[in-house]
Amino acid sequence: MMCANERKAVDFILSEGQRHDAPQGRLLMETVDKPDNYTPLLMDRAYEDDLTRYTAQILNFRPIVPPKKNRKRPWKYDKTLYKRRNEIERLFRLLCGFRRIFCRYEKLDIMFIGFIHLALVFVSIS
């Protein structure tokens, strides 16, 4: 999920639970409109691989992600801006408040996506 703030999702992709998040994140970055300026993109450490960071830079995003501890050549990142990543986690927490989404009652992906859209509408107007 790509979020603008704690109450507004820009876009999301539904994927299988056993798939890694980084390839889906790269696909999601390519689906949104390319920003005019160098927009910061706050990412979790799961997205810190070289390909994901390179894709973000090509698409006019400035990746804000800490390097993993075992990186041979770690990079610097904006720590104060990275602290705002909890806004994304707050949006996920609000979505998990909807039992139908949390328990995934829907068997069809299209129905589950529909309920995510409905929950995002409720979250954005409340």
N, C-alpha and C positions, 0 to 999 in steps of 0.2 A: 504494500500500500504506500502510495506517495501522498503526503499530507502537506497542507499549507500552514495549518496551525492545529491546536488541540480539538477543534470542532469542525474542521473542513478537510475532507479528503479530496485530493486532486484526481486520482485514478487508482485502481487496484486491479490485480490479476489474481484469479483463483487458480491454484495449482494443486497437484497431488501432495499429500502430507509427507511423503518420503523424499521429495525432491529438495535440493538445496535452494536457498533463497537467492543467492547471488546471480545465477542465470536469469531468474525471473525478474530480479531487480534491474538488470541490464535491459531486458525486453521492455519493462515498464518505462524506463528512462527514454527509450526510443519512441514510445507511443505518445508522450506528452509533447506539447509545442516547445520548440527550442526557444529559450529565453534570449532576449536581446542583449542583456548585460551578463556579466559573470556571476550568476546566482549561487549562493551557498547551498550545498546539498548535505544535510546532516545524515550520516549513515552509521549503522551499527558495525561492530567489528566483523560481523559475518560478511560484510561487503567490502572488506579492505584489500581484496586481491588486486593485483596490478591491472588486470583486464577491466574490472569494474571501475576503478579509478580513472583509467585511460578513457573509457567510454564516457564517463561523466565529463571529463575535460573536453572531449571532442564536441559534446552536446552543449557547451557553454555553461556547465555547472562547475562550481568549485567544491570538490569533495572535502568534507570535514569529517574525518574519521581517524581515530588513533590507530597506530600500527600495532600489530600483535607483538607480544613480548619477545618472540623468537625471530623477529626480523633482523637480518644482517645489516641493512641500511635503513633505519627508521627515519621518518620524515616528521616535520613539525606541523602542528595543526592548531587551530584556534580553540583553546580549551574553554574559554568563556562562552563561545558560540556553541560548542559541543554540549554544554550543559543544558541547552534548550531542547535536546533530543527527547527529554522526558515528555514533551508535548505530544509526540507521536504515541508514546506509551499510554498517555492519558486517553487518547482517542480509542486505542484498542481496549482499554478498560471500560470506556463508555459503551462500546459495541458489545462487550461481553456481558453487559447488564441486560441485554436482550436474550432471554432464555432460548429462544428459537435459533439464534445464531450461535450462542455458546455451546449448546448441546447438538447442534447440526441435525435437526429433525428432518430436514428435507433431503431426499435421496437424489433428486435431480439438481444438477449444478445450476441450471437456469432459475429454478425456484429459490435456491440458496442465494444466488446473486441478487435476485429481486428483493429478498428480505434484507440483505446488506444495504442495498440502495434505500429502502424504506427506513432502516435504522439510521443511516447517515442523514436523511432528511430530518428525522426527529431530533437527532443530536445537534444538527446545525441551527435549528430554529429555537431550541430550548436554551 
